[in-house]
């Protein structure tokens, strides 16, 4: 079965944050690292516009489960 991927485009047009819910271990590294972006109780729960591209990439690379990923747009 194909994994569900939820996409959150940043309004700057540089990056899209990808979330794969089935992989999420709920370690909360994202929430602790960028609380202005990740709000688990809200929908949508990711507000990518509240951080710049470099901040998002740095945080996403620290996701222990790989549930958060990103795509750069050239």
HUJO-V678549 format. One record per backbone hydrogen bond with DSSP energy under -0.5 kcal/mol. CO is the residue of the C=O (numbers start at 1). NH is the residue of the N-H. E is the energy in kcal/mol with one decimal. If there is no record, write none. Layout:
co,nh,e
CO,NH,E
CO,NH,E
//
This chain:
co,nh,e
6,19,-2.5
8,17,-2.8
10,13,-2.0
14,73,-2.9
15,10,-2.4
16,71,-2.1
17,8,-2.6
18,69,-2.5
19,6,-3.0
19,21,-0.7
20,23,-1.8
20,24,-0.7
21,24,-0.9
28,32,-2.3
29,33,-2.2
30,34,-2.8
34,37,-2.0
34,38,-2.0
37,39,-0.6
37,47,-2.6
39,42,-2.0
45,39,-3.1
45,47,-0.5
46,48,-0.6
47,50,-2.1
48,51,-1.6
52,56,-2.2
53,57,-2.5
54,58,-2.4
55,59,-2.1
56,60,-2.9
57,61,-2.2
59,62,-1.6
60,63,-1.7
62,64,-0.5
67,20,-2.6
67,69,-0.5
69,18,-3.2
71,16,-2.2
//
